[in-house]
Amino acid sequence: MAAATTSKVSRRDEDGREHVVHVTKSGPRRELACDTCDWRQGAQFLPWLKAQEHLAEAHRATIDPTA
């Protein structure tokens, strides 16, 4: 069995605080986990989009720090 790999989606809110959702891939499934509020969700399709939606809706974090 292959090892799980992790990436992250991060956004900043209007106050400059960074919020991060980690995306862990294990086989065809991905697990999303928010550092800020301990929200967790499984996702098979479009996990990065779901992470961005969570950050925008739950934390009003929409500013991409890499842009």
TAGIGI-V725132 format. One record per pair of residues at least 6 apart in sequence whose ideal C-beta (glycine too) atoms are under 6 Angstrom apart, sorted by the first residue. I is the first residue (numbers start at 1). J is the second residue. Records with the same first field share a line. If there is no record, write none. Layout:
I->J, J
This chain:
4->24, 26
5->25
6->22, 24
7->23
8->20, 22
9->21, 48, 51, 52
10->18, 20, 65
11->19, 55, 61, 62, 63
12->18, 61, 63, 65
13->59, 60, 61
19->36, 55, 59, 61
20->35
21->32, 34, 51
22->33
23->30, 32, 47
24->31
29->44
30->43, 47
31->42
32->41, 43, 47, 51
33->40
36->59
43->50
55->61
56->62
